[in-house]
Amino acid sequence: MRFRLTPRALVPEMQTIEVRLHDESYPVYLGNEIIGDRRLWQKHVSKGKTLIVSNEVVAPLYLEPLQAALSGRDSEVHILPDGERFKTLDSWSGIIDHLVEIGARRDATVIALGGGVIGDISGFAAASYMRGIRFLQVPTTLLAHVDASVGGKTGVNHCKGKNLIGAFHQPAAVVIDTATLATQKDREFNAGLAEVVKYGAIMDPVLFDWLEASAGVIRLRQRQALQHLIQRSVLNKSGIVARDERESGIRAILNFGHTFAHALETTTGYEQFLHGEAVAIGMVIAARLSELRGLCAGGTAARISGLLKLLGLPIELPRTINTQVMIDAMGLDKKALSSGLRLILLNRLGEALIDDQSTQADVSTAIEHSHATSSPA
């Protein structure tokens, strides 16, 4: 299915959310069919050279309207293969090489057009090139809309762990076009919903209740429902990022389920699970560990599992995933401390805490209890 966006001079119903940091702030634009809004690019693209970074799946869908909106500017395109397994130093190096080849200087702009992988690699290249150049996010997947595009985390994976190489580099602006969700496959769309559930679980119980009540219309991609969940997610994340830009404190709660998820992705070679699917399973494990530790009420994990299942997400580890291998992979997670693991657990639904008291035995038990009870047919 090919979806076209036409360049537009004026776009109604566009919302702006400000991410307010200590030294600066930047806008997140949210609307339908806004990639082709020339005003945004006139305002945020510098006068130097522009490099659009996309992938082989997204570029045929959305590159044309973006280029049309940038007409008259000195822009080039860098296309990467699609997939988490290409989130590597080689891909990053290719972007750097391209910037060098076109003679990009400190006034250059990198535009990331794609999902979280493209945003992370492009942002890291922008952070690294000449010690930092302008960077704009144009996320095209639900996961990138609600999470990856906001907050300034950039980086690439290492064979021993996810996102081990990277930097904080805030975008100058984020352009979230909900029309791009029309072309996203169901599995990838559902994976993005895991990050929305995360916000409900760690800090927004009203959102969690709404997700339970609205799962049907969300799965049907009803426009107002999508607008609401994206806006609520961006507001939640931007509020946390504003308080803790570089994850020295409270921002760590945004990693609920992620230590388990990253271990799962690493041990399966980034091929068996989408990131959001791994996060869904990771949140169930974290909620079970919270109950095991007596931190939250019994039934919390079941409620989270129930919502994730309603939204089409996996909630169990395959029997083939070895518990000790998972624990070993967690040891190199970038959120771990020299003294041991730092996990995000729950006091209750809607309230997270940073935990460094869980023993390896506790973690092992929670993982074991999250394995599928039977092998798939």
Buried (B, 14 or more C-beta within 10 A) or exposed (E): EEEEBEBBEEBEEBBEBEBEBEEEEBBBBBBBBBBBBBBBBEEBBBEBBBBBBBBEBBBEBBBBBBBBBBEEBBBBBBBBEBEBEBBBEEBBEBBBEBBEEBEBEEEBBBBBBBBBBBBBBBBBBBBBBEEEBBBBBBBBBBBBBBBBBBBBBBBBBBEEBBBBBBBBBBBBBBBBBBBBBEBBEEEBBBBBBBBBBBBBBBBBBEBBBBBBEBBEEBBEBEEEBBBBBBBBBBBBBBBBBBEBBEBEEBBBBBBBBBBBBBBBBBBBEBEBBBBBBBBBBBBBBBBBBBBBBEBBEEEBBBBBBBBBBBBBBBBBBBEEBEBEBBBEBBEBBBBBEEEEBBBBBBEBBBBBBBBEEBEEEBBBBBBEBBBBEEEEE
